[in-house]
Structure formats: C-alpha cells, structure tokens
Amino acid sequence: MEDTLPQKPRPEPLSRRAVAMVLVVLAAAGGLGVVWSALRRPPGERARDTLAVATAGSPFRNTRAGVRYVGDEVCARCHAEVAESFRKHPMGRSIRPASEALLEAAGASRTFRAQGFEYAVEAQGGKVVHKETRRDDGGRVIAEHSDEIAYAIGSGTQAASFLIDRGNFVFQSPITWYAGSRKWDLSPGYERNNLHFERTVGGDCLYCHANQAGLVENTVNRFRRPIFAQGAAIGCERCHGPGELHARRQEVQDGVDLTIVNPRHLPPALRDSVCGQCHLEGDFRINRRGQASDDFRPGLPMREFWSVFFRPEKLADRVLVVGHVEQMHASRCFQESRGKMGCISCHDPHEKPAPEERDAYFRARCLECHGAPDCSLPEATRRERIANDSCFACHMPRGSPSDNLHTATTLHRIPRRPDDPPHEPDLLRGVSRERDFLVHFHRDQTNLRERREVVRDFGSALSQMAWLRRGSGGAKVIARQASALLEPALKERPDDPPGWEAAGIALWLSDRPDDALAAFGKALALTGENEEALIGTALVCDDLGRFDEALAFWRRALAVSPNVSARHFAVAHGCARLGDWEGSASACREALRLNPAHREARQLLVECYARMGNPGRAREEFQTLLAFAPSDRPALLRWFEELP
C-alpha cells in the first residue's frame, strides 16, 4: 500500500566492504565477539515475516504519522459493550483514583511497621494521604513526612502502588496494597533500597501503565499538563492505534477494515509487537536512535522503536522472574506453533474471565490446539489430583508468593511435566552464556541494516549494565565493551544525545574521565539542560576534584528537578567542600524537608552548625541523628567530639 508511516532519516545500507570495515573496527576494539554473536541470526534461521511489512509499510492507514487519537469515549459510541467489558479488565484499570484502591482495602489495617518506620494510609476530607513516621526509643516523633496520593497504579488484581503528583513531577509512594494477602506493606524493591517518597516515575514506566503521558523532553520524571491525556488508564487505542480515521469512515477491503488495526489480522511478529510494547521488557530496553516510545503504533514492528536485550542465562534456566513473553518464547508450544501462538491465543484482551470460570476458560484455550486425548494421564487420574481437570494447574503452575511482593508468578514456559528441564529457546542457538553478556531479542528478525543500527543500542545496554554493576570487578570490562561499540556509532551519527549520555557513563567507568566529560558535553550541546547529562558531568567533575565545576552542574541539575533530596544534598556537599557552610546548611534543610530520613544530609547539617558557631543547634540535630542510627552511636559520638 502507498500509505506508510514516515521514518526518520536513516543511513543507506552498507556495502559489503563497508560492513567489513565496521567489523574490523569493532574487533580491534574488543567488541566484536560480544556483539556479533548476540546480534546474528540463530544458525539456520531466516528473518521472519515482519521484514516485508516493515519495508513496504503497514496496510493499516492509522499507522501513519498525523493520524490523531480520539479517546475511549469516541470508541464506546459504537463499541459500548466491548468498551464496558474492557473497563473491568486489568488493563482498563491500570491507573485509577487512589480512593478507589482504598475502598478495595476496606477492613484491612491501614498501618504497619518496617525498617524502623511507621507507615499509615489515611483518608483526609476526600483525599488519600500516605505517612511515614520515625520515633526515638522513647516514642518521641523525630521525623515525619506525608504526601497526598494522586493515583493508584495497577489494577489491584494482585497489587496497587501509588503515585504522587508533586508539581508536575511524579514519584512513587513507599506504600503498596497487596490484594492477595490483603495487607499494606513496603512497595516492591523497597526492602532492599527504601527511597521513601522519592522513587522517580519516568516516561517508560507510565508508557506501559497509562494511556498517554507527556514526559518533558530531557527530564527524568517531569510531565506536561494534563499528565494523562485521553484518560489515565490504558485504552482502546493502545492496541488498535489512533482512531481518527476509523471514527470518520471505515474502509473495508477483503473483509478487513484498513482504518483501524485489529491485531488478529496482523502477521505473527506484528501481532506480538502489540503486546510486546509493554509486556516484553527484557533486562535492558533501549529506544532506537531518533525514536521515542510514543512514536510506536500498533501494526508496526516493535523492533523499529526499541531494542530489547536479555541475559542469556535467564532464558536458559528456569527463572520465574523472567517476563511472560520471554518465558513463552522458551516454551515448546510456542516454538512448534511456528509463530501462530501468541499472547492472544490464550488471553482475551477485552475481558478477563471471572474466577469461577477461569479454569474452564483456559482449559478450552489449551484444547483448541491439543485436544483431550493428547494428555498422557487418564482423566480419572487427573481428576484425583485436580478436581476440575485444569490444564494450567499442571503445565503452568504458580510459584510461591514472595516474602516481599506477596504475589505469585505463573510459569509461562508450559512444561509438559512440572519437573521437566526448560526447553532452550530458538533465540539462544549459537549463543555462549560464558561469552555473551546480552542477546538481542529480535535478532532473528533483523536485516543487515538494522543489525548495524542495533550495535549502538547494544552499546547503550552494556553502558547501563556497567552502571548497575559499578564497584564490581566486571563493570570496567563491560564499560569498555560499551565504549568500543558506541564510539564508531557516534562518529557516524553524532546527532544522538542518548548515545552520548551512554558513552559518557561507559567512558567514565572505563577510567577515561576527560573523554566522558566530552561525551556529556556533546549531549548538553544538542539538548540544553539535559537532566541526566548534567548529573553525569557533575559526577565526573567530582571524581576529578574539580569541585567548583561540579557544584555548578549540580545546581543546574537541581534547577531542572528541584524535588529530589539527593540533588539538594549534592549541592550541600559541594558547598561544604568549598567552605560555604551557610549554603550547605540551607541545602541540607531542603534535602531533609523532602526526605527527613536522609541520614547523610542530617549528619552534614550537624557539621554545618558546628562550623557556623552554633553548638546548640548542632547538638540538637545530633541527638536526632543518633536516634536514626543507634547502632552507630559509638562512632558518631567520636565523630561529634572531633568537630570544631
């Protein structure tokens, strides 16, 4: 068809000689072995069915740029029954008013203790408020923080977490409602790292949990008003694409309406892209060069917008924390279906079966392919073990609830027997778990041009991996591999701010701080006050002992995002190193206003008061500090006695 979604300018395909030269450069830099085996197609594989569609353009007219979203209300005018059913589906409840989740928790205690803090959920005049309190050994309140909760995120089927809208900046509360165990507890991940009321919620998070959310470019968690356009929760157009053309006039050819995407009419890989835009997360998910998440439209190949990488050992081993899509690809059912099986083979995206219908519903889905005689156990034997003869109770068992998450995970590997070893996915053929850090999820679908572009994404993923492992022995090796892949990609295409940011991190972790500063500088030159590039520059300047410059960059980062205590503390620390104790104390107080549990800021504030000649305030703050860290009392007392 002549209608295609215009693509951003891309370089022409490389000649064989040019490809060889790129590979020689990578080999000389030490990056070839890692990247090539991770990107090449599995032995014997040919590119699957999306290549022709991606090249020629989608036949669905609403994949074009410029076609507008119209919102669920317009869809419901003609599809009222489906729209009403979808509103009750977990996807249709992905974000909702916080008060709704509070009603679901009726009867459960609204308080709990964790990590020395008291947490409470309160209803105050129609508002939902979350509170965190710290007391000393005598029961005296020494610190308290509360925030009004704007939204519940998550359907509440298993859990619901909560969002804070703090002047266009979105944060997560430390409190989550766990429906399975009917209790309030710390949010997932907080048992390892309690970020209190300061876990930033960025665009990638809200892309999958909300219908549309407008992240301000070059920021981490600042959004345009209204934060949620076209309604908060995921809507019809997330899976069917923008509805402007369809609402105006349908155009049916061969029984298919080409004005709106119907995933059932898509080739398998494009159909899977509709679900994968949110459910295929991998270990690292990198936006393709020049693409933002919001650019994706159903009916287009996901791999044109994101490169998804995973650690090969997670698919080779029976690990439950791997996403459902990755697990399904490791199943024999999926592999032998030759692409026919997908998420919607089993799941109805418009309606979730009622609990009493669940077993029969999914059993019927299994029997569409297998038929009753396929089971090796007689029906009588099966019913002795499972009265309702549920297929998935045996072949898709649920794991035990986690101590921290209070939720269970359904095994999507679909083993024939529960104890069978995992089936190796096609994606792992030709991959060495000892040599390959990461594997590109769509490597069997990419052509030569795409693989050349994905080299840059691979370097970005390795840069993130090195950052997460910083301080460990392997971080420098991974960072050097990342640099080796990013440098030629950026030399060829220097108009790539995220690429420069990734290179800055990799170069810094490779002990090349001057080159890292240059890379971050390129990102800033292209974007202006880019929050992450400012932070990266400040960190490298700190590392080099260029404290005046570091403080200037911390202040610029603080101006972009003033609602994070860590930024205020970085400014306070910078002021202290330059002898500006008044400025340091002011920044410490701001940090503690946002996060009273920020121990380092409280300790620095004690020193500020001591050096400013205010021993009374210093001792008062020191007593609070001791109450926060009673186990460190001897060391803190020695430190306090040595202050001027």
Secondary structure, DSSP 8 states (H G I E B T S, - for coil): ---------------HHHHHHHHHHHHHHT-HHHHHHHHS--TT----THHHHHHH--S-GGGSTT-----HHHHHTT-HHHHHHHHHSGGGGSEEEHHHHHHHTTTS-SEEEETTEEEEEEEETTEEEEEEEEE-TTS-EEEEEEEEE-EEES-SSSEEEEEEEETTEEEE-SEEEETTTTEEEE-TTTTT---TT-EE--HHHHHHHSS-EEE-TT-SSBEEEEEETT-SS--HHHHH---HHHHH---EETTEETTS--GGGS-HHHHHHHHHHHH---SEEEE-TT--GGG--TTS-GGGTEEEEE-HHHHHTT-TTS-HHHHHHTSHHHHHTTT---HHHH--TT----GGGHHHHHHHHHHTTS-GGG-SS-HHHHHHH-TT--HHHHHS-B----TTT----B-TT--SSTT------GGGTT--TTT-S-EETTTTT--HHHHHHHHHHHHHHHHHHHHHTTTSTTHHHHHHHHHHHHHHHHHH----HHHHHHHHHHHHHTT-HHHHHHHHHHHHHHHSS-HHHHHHHHHHHHHHT-HHHHHHHHHHHHHH-TT-HHHHHHHHHHHHHTT-HHHHHHHHHHHHHH-TT-HHHHHHHHHHHHHTT-HHHHHHHHHHHHHH-GGGHHHHHHHHHT--
